[in-house]
C-alpha cells in the first residue's frame, strides 16, 4: 500500500510530505501539547518525511516537556503545529501531524492512544529512532 500525505500550515510557510510504502502507524499522544493541538501523528520507520520551511524567521522550534528532545515545528505566522523532528546520531527522525493535512484518509483510522511520560531520555530517543520516520528538513525558498 503506497501512501502520500501533503500537509502545511495555513499560510504555507511550513510544508511537509510524508510517504510510506507500508502501513503507517497513527497515534494520539496524551501529552498536554498534543492534546492542545488535537494532534494525530503518523510515522513509518521505512517511509520518508520531508519538511520544507520557506522563511525560517516564521518558524518556532518549540521543545516541549522535561526531556526537550524534539523540535515541535510551529508556524509563528499562523500558529499551526505541522511536525516534530528529533536529531540523533547525525540523523533526523520525525512525525507528521495529520491535522495539518487536508482530507487525508489516514484521519479515518483509529489512532492508538499513547502516553510516554514514564520514559527516560534514552528510552524516548531509542523509541523514536525505531518508530519515527527518517526526515529531511529544508529551509529557504524552493
PLY file of the C-alpha trace (Angstrom):
ply
format ascii 1.0
element vertex 142
property float x
property float y
property float z
element edge 141
property int vertex1
property int vertex2
end_header
0.00 0.00 0.00
1.52 3.33 -1.06
0.60 6.41 0.97
1.49 10.04 0.36
0.31 12.85 2.61
0.95 16.51 1.84
0.50 18.90 4.75
1.13 22.55 5.52
0.42 25.31 7.93
-2.35 27.77 6.92
-0.02 30.37 5.42
2.13 27.79 3.61
5.41 28.67 5.30
5.84 25.10 6.58
5.07 22.33 4.10
5.62 18.62 4.58
5.35 15.44 2.54
5.07 12.05 4.21
5.47 8.89 2.13
5.05 5.26 3.08
5.03 2.03 1.12
3.77 0.04 4.10
1.12 0.51 6.74
1.89 3.76 8.57
1.01 3.94 12.26
-1.24 6.71 13.57
-1.01 7.71 17.21
-2.71 10.14 19.52
-0.23 11.28 22.15
-1.77 12.13 25.51
0.70 14.90 26.46
-0.73 18.36 27.03
0.99 19.80 23.90
-0.50 17.20 21.55
-3.92 17.34 23.21
-3.96 21.16 22.95
-3.27 20.86 19.20
-5.66 17.90 18.72
-2.68 16.18 17.12
-2.89 12.82 15.40
0.58 11.81 14.31
1.71 9.42 11.61
5.05 7.66 11.29
6.70 4.85 9.36
10.34 3.94 10.02
10.56 2.63 6.44
8.98 5.78 4.96
10.16 9.34 4.46
9.20 12.77 5.73
10.40 15.95 4.04
9.68 19.24 5.79
10.27 22.50 3.94
10.32 25.85 5.72
10.22 28.81 3.34
11.07 31.53 5.89
12.92 30.30 8.96
12.14 33.57 10.80
8.50 32.44 10.84
9.37 29.03 12.33
9.10 28.26 16.02
11.08 25.22 17.17
9.34 24.54 20.45
10.94 21.95 22.75
8.21 20.61 25.00
8.41 18.89 28.37
11.19 17.99 30.75
13.34 15.98 28.32
13.17 18.52 25.44
14.46 16.04 22.83
12.40 17.04 19.78
11.52 20.27 18.00
7.80 20.84 17.57
7.64 22.78 14.30
5.02 25.51 14.71
4.45 28.41 12.34
4.90 31.82 14.01
2.70 33.40 11.32
-0.45 31.25 11.53
0.13 29.10 14.63
-0.22 25.64 13.09
1.79 22.70 14.51
2.91 20.67 11.48
5.53 18.15 12.60
8.03 17.13 15.26
11.67 16.39 14.46
14.43 14.86 16.59
18.09 14.65 15.63
20.14 11.76 16.94
23.41 10.18 15.84
23.63 12.55 12.87
20.18 11.61 11.54
16.75 13.23 11.77
13.54 11.41 12.67
10.06 12.88 12.63
6.32 12.56 12.83
3.69 14.46 10.86
0.61 15.99 12.47
-2.19 14.71 10.24
-4.40 17.62 11.34
-2.20 19.81 9.10
-3.17 17.69 6.07
-6.47 18.42 4.39
-8.61 15.41 3.56
-6.17 12.57 4.19
-7.88 9.19 4.59
-5.41 8.38 7.38
-7.53 10.54 9.70
-10.31 7.95 9.34
-8.09 5.37 11.07
-8.46 4.98 14.82
-5.20 6.28 16.27
-3.61 4.37 19.13
-3.67 6.46 22.30
-0.15 6.60 23.74
1.43 8.00 26.88
5.21 8.30 27.12
5.51 10.07 30.49
7.45 7.19 32.12
10.27 7.11 29.57
13.81 8.20 30.30
15.66 10.34 27.75
17.48 7.26 26.41
14.26 5.24 26.14
12.50 8.07 24.33
15.39 8.61 21.92
15.60 4.85 21.19
11.83 4.56 20.59
11.83 7.49 18.23
14.80 6.14 16.26
12.94 2.83 15.87
9.43 4.12 15.14
9.63 7.65 13.74
10.13 8.44 10.07
13.54 9.31 8.57
13.26 13.05 7.97
14.82 15.74 5.82
14.40 19.36 6.89
14.91 22.01 4.22
14.88 25.77 4.70
14.73 28.70 2.32
12.60 29.44 -0.71
12.14 26.42 -3.01
0 1
1 2
2 3
3 4
4 5
5 6
6 7
7 8
8 9
9 10
10 11
11 12
12 13
13 14
14 15
15 16
16 17
17 18
18 19
19 20
20 21
21 22
22 23
23 24
24 25
25 26
26 27
27 28
28 29
29 30
30 31
31 32
32 33
33 34
34 35
35 36
36 37
37 38
38 39
39 40
40 41
41 42
42 43
43 44
44 45
45 46
46 47
47 48
48 49
49 50
50 51
51 52
52 53
53 54
54 55
55 56
56 57
57 58
58 59
59 60
60 61
61 62
62 63
63 64
64 65
65 66
66 67
67 68
68 69
69 70
70 71
71 72
72 73
73 74
74 75
75 76
76 77
77 78
78 79
79 80
80 81
81 82
82 83
83 84
84 85
85 86
86 87
87 88
88 89
89 90
90 91
91 92
92 93
93 94
94 95
95 96
96 97
97 98
98 99
99 100
100 101
101 102
102 103
103 104
104 105
105 106
106 107
107 108
108 109
109 110
110 111
111 112
112 113
113 114
114 115
115 116
116 117
117 118
118 119
119 120
120 121
121 122
122 123
123 124
124 125
125 126
126 127
127 128
128 129
129 130
130 131
131 132
132 133
133 134
134 135
135 136
136 137
137 138
138 139
139 140
140 141
